[in-house]
């Protein structure tokens, strides 16, 4: 994490030297608005990977080791201020482990639009879904603000106005031991 942060800072500093006070190409960003911003894997200071290994001690059978990897990645940001060149002050959670809560909160905020709410109101469980979305938006998540050079961003887009189906990928292989 420290190496990634240092790399990000060095690249950002070099971009300032190259850009100087040149005008920003990010005029489409509006302060106070939420955007989904994607960075290249090695350039992403907003990602933390957590890996653990379970040696099967909990299982009754002698199971092979199981490795679990969780990626905590912030992709929803609130633009607070536009700077010179491609510098933008972004608000994000202060702890990367809050990434899923933060992304969920800002995604729910985007879903609470008139079109989607009227669509939900027509469904039987619509009121419960609206209540759940409002609960997500009301979450208190500690945040900080960081100046970021968005010339290193791969994509910048507004959050979805309708839910995007969740895709989960699980790679698991279990070979139970032979019973004698």
Secondary structure by P-SEA (a helix, b strand, c coil): caaaaaaaaaaaaaaaaaacccccccccccccccccccccccccccbbbbbbbbccccccccccbbbbbbbbcccbbbbccccccccccccccccccaaaaaaaaaaaaaaccaaaaaaaaaccaaaaaaaaaaaaaabbbbbbbbbbcccccccccccccccccbbbbbbbbbbccccc
